[in-house]
Amino acid sequence: MKFITFSQQNLSSTAPESLDDLLKSPEYHLPENLRNAIQYAIALSPTPGIGQKKAFKAIQRHVAGFSVYGPFPLIVPLHGGGGELSQAFCRTAAVNGATYILNRKIRDVRKDEGEYPFDVTFDVEEGEALGRVRCGHLVRAARERSSRDTVEITKRVCIVGGGGNNGVFDELFSSDAQFKDAALVIVPPHALNVEQDVPIQIILHGGGIGECPMGQWIIYSSIRQSGASALDNLVLAEDKLLACLSSADELQIEKILELTYRCVESREYDGLQRDDEGIVHVDDPSESMDFDDAYSKARKIHVELFGEEDDFMEQKDTNNEDEDE
């Protein structure tokens, strides 16, 4: 409690020491298991060296989230994974007149006057539809960034079945737990082997969310590593998590689907910029797991394009539209 109080009173800290240095200092001298919990499960740091200022803001977010939507500050989307925010933004943007064009490379952009100044030509085969559009705003991915500004993340999705109505991970939760359909699991650095020098972040989604049938679980895991060792570490963490359950030997656990992929993400999200021609460039997503952070970035893009903040992600009640007819 002493450390939590200190972190909330020093949100603008400019101390050069990392959070880990502070937690190991004589003033707090916390054991390794508590340091790991604060750095990786509360501050959600993807690396061991998170700075104090960034960590304190993450801890504030965590503490402020208690009892807002439930007893623990984790938000889980129903009927879909974390990509639901992207889908929701896509739909609300479409309502305001935006058009998403996928699988098309831009060949040329010209700008003139008028309501729709951008004349965009795409690289398509002759006779193929949608070879050219005019638009009021043009949004593109950020310009290519150097390797110093990006980080490669290895991610894995695994669906497992077995273990009765609530599935194999039921015993991770206490008998009086209000919700038993999601969990955050952190594997601290070097917990698996010496090559694992960064934490592994694992999110578990159960059937009660609507993302998979009851009795199944989806394991989302990620690590800030690349190459064969990253995949090996994710699979090893997954297998050890399943094996550590006391009833694992008695269950018929089946891996129904396994998917591994790699992506490049920004170390720091710089938001969006307009170039001299007025084209909006949006950064790649950051590796942050912070929902509020992702929501704020989406809102900023919405306001830049449509100039209205109040109707962003507004849920309109359409159930009574026909009552007067």
Residue pairs with C-beta under 8 A, 6 or more apart in sequence:
2 28
3 23
3 28
3 30
3 38
4 59
4 63
7 55
7 56
7 59
7 60
8 56
8 59
8 60
8 63
10 52
10 56
11 53
11 56
11 57
11 60
12 53
13 52
13 53
13 56
14 53
15 22
15 52
15 53
17 25
17 52
18 48
18 49
18 50
18 51
18 52
19 38
19 39
19 43
19 45
19 50
19 51
19 52
19 55
20 35
20 39
20 48
20 49
20 50
22 28
22 52
23 30
23 34
23 35
23 38
23 39
24 30
24 35
30 38
32 188
36 186
36 188
36 199
37 186
38 59
39 45
39 48
39 50
39 55
39 199
40 186
40 188
40 199
40 201
41 184
41 186
42 58
42 59
42 62
43 50
43 54
43 55
43 58
43 59
43 62
44 58
44 201
44 288
44 289
44 290
45 55
45 58
45 199
46 198
46 199
46 201
46 224
46 287
47 198
47 199
47 224
48 189
48 197
48 198
48 199
58 290
61 73
61 290
61 292
62 73
63 73
64 73
65 73
65 74
66 72
66 73
69 75
70 178
70 179
71 178
74 182
74 184
75 291
76 181
76 182
76 205
76 209
77 84
77 85
77 209
78 209
78 210
79 209
79 210
79 211
80 87
80 210
80 211
81 205
81 211
81 218
81 220
82 220
85 291
85 294
85 295
85 298
88 313
89 298
89 301
89 302
89 313
90 100
92 302
92 312
92 313
92 314
93 100
93 302
93 305
93 306
94 100
96 305
96 306
98 305
99 133
99 135
101 122
101 130
101 133
104 122
104 123
104 124
104 130
105 122
105 123
106 120
106 121
106 122
106 123
106 140
107 121
107 122
107 123
108 120
108 121
109 118
109 119
109 120
109 121
109 138
109 277
109 279
110 118
110 119
110 121
111 117
111 118
111 119
111 277
111 278
112 119
115 136
116 134
116 135
116 136
117 136
117 278
118 134
118 135
118 136
118 137
118 138
118 278
118 279
119 132
119 134
120 132
120 133
120 134
120 135
120 138
121 131
121 132
122 130
122 131
122 132
122 133
124 130
124 131
137 278
137 280
137 305
138 278
138 279
138 280
139 279
139 280
139 281
139 282
139 301
139 305
140 279
140 280
140 281
140 282
141 281
141 282
141 284
142 270
142 273
142 281
142 282
142 283
142 284
143 281
145 266
145 284
149 266
149 267
149 268
150 264
150 265
150 266
150 267
150 284
151 224
151 264
151 265
151 266
151 267
151 287
152 224
152 225
152 226
152 262
152 263
152 264
153 222
153 223
153 224
153 262
153 263
153 264
153 265
153 287
154 222
154 223
154 225
154 226
154 230
154 231
154 234
154 260
154 261
154 262
155 220
155 221
155 222
155 260
155 261
155 262
155 263
156 219
156 220
156 221
156 222
156 231
156 234
156 235
156 238
156 258
156 259
156 260
156 261
157 218
157 219
157 220
157 257
157 258
157 259
157 260
158 218
158 219
158 221
158 238
158 255
158 257
158 258
158 259
159 212
159 216
159 217
159 218
159 219
159 255
159 256
159 257
159 258
160 167
160 168
160 216
160 217
160 219
160 242
160 253
160 254
160 255
160 256
161 167
161 215
161 216
161 217
161 253
161 254
161 256
162 168
162 215
162 251
162 252
162 253
162 254
163 169
163 170
163 215
163 247
163 251
163 253
164 170
164 215
165 214
165 215
166 180
166 206
166 207
166 208
166 214
166 215
167 206
167 207
167 214
167 215
167 216
167 217
168 217
168 242
168 245
168 248
168 251
168 253
169 183
169 204
169 206
169 217
169 245
170 180
171 245
171 246
171 247
172 183
172 204
172 245
173 180
173 183
179 208
180 206
180 208
181 205
181 206
181 207
181 208
181 209
182 203
182 204
182 205
182 206
182 209
183 203
183 204
184 201
184 202
184 203
184 204
185 202
185 203
185 204
185 241
186 199
186 200
186 201
186 202
187 196
187 199
187 200
187 202
187 237
188 199
189 196
189 197
189 198
189 199
190 196
190 197
192 200
192 233
192 236
192 237
192 240
193 233
193 236
195 229
195 233
196 223
196 225
196 233
198 223
198 224
198 225
199 223
200 221
200 222
200 223
200 233
200 234
200 237
201 221
201 222
201 223
201 289
202 219
202 220
202 221
202 237
202 238
202 241
203 219
203 220
203 221
204 217
204 218
204 219
204 220
205 211
205 212
205 217
205 218
205 220
206 212
206 214
206 216
206 217
207 213
207 214
207 215
207 216
207 217
208 214
211 218
212 218
216 256
219 238
219 241
221 234
221 237
221 238
222 234
222 287
223 230
223 233
223 234
224 287
225 233
226 262
230 262
231 260
234 260
242 248
242 253
245 251
264 284
265 284
265 285
265 286
265 287
266 283
266 284
266 285
266 286
266 287
267 286
267 287
268 286
269 283
269 285
269 286
269 288
269 293
269 297
270 283
271 282
271 283
271 297
271 300
272 280
272 281
272 282
272 283
272 300
272 301
272 304
273 280
273 281
274 280
274 281
275 281
280 301
280 304
280 305
282 301
285 294
286 293
288 294
295 313
298 312
298 313
299 309
299 312
299 313
302 308
302 309
302 312
303 309
303 312
